[in-house]
């Protein structure tokens, strides 16, 4: 019951609100809404009873117009009990209260809205009222602005027209008459060659014509006048370019004719440039011809184009005179340059100087280049001549024979070059005051320095070339020597080519460097040549000398084919400059195949010679030639000639080359051993009768190596070092070998130990090294085989035969190592044999005393 | 650098020539070594190197009736191996089953050709195919359960004296053999020779090895004391590089399986040389780094360093042998560890110096 009540309560509340709203918006009393409760009440008494109980429907009916209060009350009183009536009363009074408060709320809300609307309307109205006045003000201002601008416009218009008109009239009147006369006057002036008058006349009339030349009668005048002017300009320009003396006047007139100054300058400079270029072209041709005469380059026809060759100091059949060339070139070129510059300064104001500088700088640079080239060529040529090298057509047989080792009195062209340099730098310096912007003095010094540098380089490079030529000749001559040895000619005791080459190289290195250094000293005597950079010069000489040593060294490396592997950072230095000129043309035989072992030994010997003899000699000569000079001793730079470093590198190279030599010979031995092993038949059942042919081969190969070593290695040098510098190395080497002996003794007790030690450049050490490799290969071959008894015994015989023979090649401590290796051959043979039965001592002695089988 | 490294050696009873890397688990490097005693009982030992304790010890020993000239363990099955052995001067190749414990090798088949066998090699990818090098031909074997049968042969019909060879790990159809001073390249499919390096060395070629990372790169070792690197695409020209540094024959040269720029050479002058060759193996960095799970900047840096900055050269000579060193072998477990074997039976284990290692890695 209570639940139903509650549901009804909620229902009733919504209903009430809805009805309140509908009444407020004026929809109450619609027939459908009004009608329904009545019909409900009248037609269905049961529904009425429910409405009584709940009261919801009755309330809806309460609002309709047909609601009869009395009837409702009566029916209520009649049908309802007292307590229900009381309840109803309570209910109704509370409903009424509710309704009141709802109504009140609604009214309040609506009133609120109304007030705010009114407020808004009021503000809008006041705003619109204020705007009106300012709008009017704005309009007024715009109007006044328009008025003012119109006034200004009209006033200005009047003035402008007036001015234009006035000026037109004035111009028209002034020169009208003269203009019409102009063409005639110009023509007559031109015809009579009075260029000056013509130029003046045209210059007077030019502005007018320029202005009215396009109008009516003026057009004809203007065309004629400008044609005349053009003609005039052409004539003047021609005269200016070809008659240097009149150039100034011509330029004045041209300027009057209205030619722009820039273009005049350009023409003037272009003409000057042309003249200078002609001189330079001629000079270049002469330089080329001189180079041909020097034998630096192949013949060209360039010289034929020069008209007066002899004027340049070039006479057929005679070596060209460098000084004469320098004088001639300077006379022609520098005179031209000075002349033109002076003239330019007179004619044009300083604003054109930039153009002048631009033009002259170009030519001047070319001039410097030509001069440099001539001097360089001369330096190369004299270096080649003094060193006895033919740069072209290097016919190998002739070049070494025809020229003796360099003569110490040879001056390497130093005096001629110094003279030419003197001329050139002095002449160039004279331009200094005129064209300081080109810094001619500096350029002159630059030429001197560059040429000297080149000359020094060329001299040393030429020496290097001589050495390399000798080295490259060794191979073919070795072959021919071998061939000659086979059929000996009585009476002709030839020196071995290796010895010959070695001696030749030694000569070149000692005498050659001497003579070059002396020649260089000549420069230092002429103080003006070196001016401020005496120290630099000495450094330069020393540096190039070092370059000679290092470059030779790198050539040795590449010649030996050993590569420079294992030597960090050792790449052949690219010297550039003169060194490239004297670089040996790549010869096919040099690159083909491995070099012969003998050459490696030769190179090793040369390195050793350079290290112990040449280096000391050079140091002494340097000290004597340039006492107390050069060397960045003050500036803290490393000295240019680092003897210690050069010596170290030489020593390293020497070691590698000796190793290479030993390896090459050892390889021959190994190959022989291998071949013998491959040929051996493991099934061979023959008893050993004599040593194998292999033994004879080995001894033969060793004998050949010994001969070579004896030729080139001077053991006495090792025993008694010649120079103070050499002493410490050799003594250290000697002590090393003493230690080596102790090591070897220890090794004997140890039974096994390293067999490949360091090899020195002594006959004993080299031969022992070769022997060690050969025997070691023997051991290796034996270890690869499987032997029967006969094979084992044959090897035993071989070793027994070899032992005393090899003692000759490996003495002292080395002998122990070789002997140990021979033991190892037998040991390996025993290991590798199926039947380890060895021969008795006396049988062994008998068999091994027989000559090796062939 | 050498002083910090402990001298790890192991001595075999007899002389020995053959040593190969062996499959291993974990960080323990393992090698197979076979003795070479003509008149004694020979054996194949499994040596194990413990990097933590720096100890090299024998893990297993299997007796092998004849002297061992070459060992070739099957790449896929550690229980199977081939050996070349010698009896009475006749070299034969056999297939063996190696029991997991110590014991006698179980003879499975003989690769019986017509003449002395110089070398054997497993097919790089097929575990039942192998190849043997004989005097003048190559025999391709099918190794079934029953035994070995010849599948095909390669021969040029000449009178060559083949001495050994190696199978290209990148191209299973390419096999390189050595003969005298030259190297032949065979096409195994057609059985014909497809190329040759006619004068690979001044004297006989002792060994050839393929780079594992880079295609077409091989290294040869020769009796002329040199090691040379070759590009198989440029057979005519000179070698890519020539390495000296030995004073007697070079018997073996082995490129590192992970880093082609590391090379070992073993010579009868008792030295083992370790080489670092960044310039000839510049592309290795690009190839190897992804495999090593490196990020790309690192790989680029390595490539740049390998291409330009670094210089080829010998890293170190190892002089702890007193007799000819016939064999060197990298470890399969650790690319920075290697072993060398000299004839007197001494096995020495070394590691690549750390500064070279960092040069490659960083």
Interface residues (C-beta under 8 A of the other chain):
Chain A: X562 X563 X565 X566 X568 X594 X659 X663 X667 X670 X671 X674 X678 X682 X752 X753 X754 X755 X756 X773 X776 X777 X779 X780 X783 X785 X786 X831 X832 X833 X834 X836
Chain B: X15 X37 X38 X39 X86 X88 X89 X161 X202 X203 X204 X223 X224 X225 X242 X243 X244 X245 X247 X248 X249 X268 X269 X270 X311 X313 X314 X319 X322 X323 X324 X343 X344
